[in-house]
Amino acid sequence: MTDFTQSCSILTDFATKLTENAPSIGQPLWRIHQSRPPKMLYQSRQTTTSYFMKTIYNTIILLLVITCFNQTFAQIEVGNWEMHRGNEEKEGPTKFRTSTTEERKAAFDIGKKKLPDEKASGWRQAKTNPDGTVNFSEKSILTQCGQQLDFTYFQTTVFVPTNETLSNLTVSYDEGDDGARIYFFNSKYPNGSFSETSDLIGNQKAHREVDLKDQIVKGEHNRIVIVQYDQCPVLNKVRGVRIKANGKEIKPTVLPDKFKLHAYSVNGQRVEKGSNYYMAFNPSEQGDAKPGRILNPTKGTVMNIVKETVDANKGIIALKVANGPSAGMYLTVTDDKVNSVKVQKSNPNDPKTQFVIRSPVEKEAAGKNFVSFESVSNPNHYLRHAGYVLMVSPANDANFKNKVYRQDASWLFEPTQ
């Protein structure tokens, strides 16, 4: 039991004793203060006042229990690992000499300066093994050895409850080609920091890890970034990335192949375990194409969605609606004023049916089977609901600061058969 849990137990016991000693309904209040009884006290007033005090005591207990329950059962959470290929994918390799160890260390500084923003377009779900560990490996794009750099970035978030006791919290990997370094960002280290003990330099199959228990800020989502670079053909890779807390691996959530999607919030009311509103359509609406909506199951047809992989390297998928009004129907972005999303006949090769799996836009949902979807046809636009209608909306600064937007663009998946 943690110190916080013990405190909760003590406080709850104390509140219970207060309640046991509180005046019952109808008991004269002056009996609590026998030394100074009032001369006159109407029974109705006694009853009302006693009831009021009893209510206060019970409210204290309720607040304590709710607070303690939420804190005690909060868990360490790790978001989905995401990958970004950096500017080199479009602009080509960065020219930089890496013939010495010091030059190879200096390469990390270049990589950090070019690190994409956490919310930048281009992040996509990283390739993982069945056990959830990152498994990135592809052919090198370099033409020279020791003269060029190709950066790849990986990011996730780690949330540690304020009441959690940490003996260790490690981030590690088992292999890197040709260099990898672990950075961490939070309110204590807003510009990021690192420990050289985690560095992998050269093509190495060697386990490296860093213990961040003293650097992690509890009660907030800490950003963890791996800056990896390739400096020499033929391969470019990093493997075996994992996070452990108190010696136990904390695995990120992975979107299944078949699922339903709950709305995270409805009318600004957050439902952490999923609302009773699903991504759905109304079969009675006219036309073959049906507007995508969020509906209670009694008001429409909940979509049974099948994830179809379009480009595994870029994390691009299509969302096929298996129980659509007819065969071959997909969630498809339209060209109307609000870029609404409909269930209509299409194919996975149409960019309007394609999305990139992203970690939930609402950080509070990280590590809880929530995901977000970025549109391929409308980059930096996320699949959301507004007014019970599905659409893709821009992920600009104003929207990211809007909690309603962040929640409406975060979806709880429910695996199906």
Secondary structure, DSSP 8 states (H G I E B T S, - for coil): --HHHHHHHHHHHHHHHHHHHS--TT--GGGTTTTS--S---HHHHHHHHHHHHHHHHHHHHHHHHHHHHHHT---EE---EEE-TTHHHH--EE----SHHHHHHHHHHHHHT---TT-TT-EE--B-TTS-EEEEEE---SSSSSEEEEEEEEEEEE--TT---S-EEEEESEEESEEEEEEESSSSTT-EE-GGG-EESSB---EEEE-TTT--TTSEEEEEEEEEE-SSSEEEEEEEEEEETTEE-------SEEEEEESEETTEE-TT--S-EEEE-TTSSSSSEE-EEE-GGGSEE--EEEEEEEGGGTEEEEEETTSSSSSEEEEE--STT-BEEEEE--TTSGGGEEEEE--SSGGGTTTTEEEEEESSSTTEEEEEETTEEEEEE--HHHHT-HHHHHHT-EEEEE--
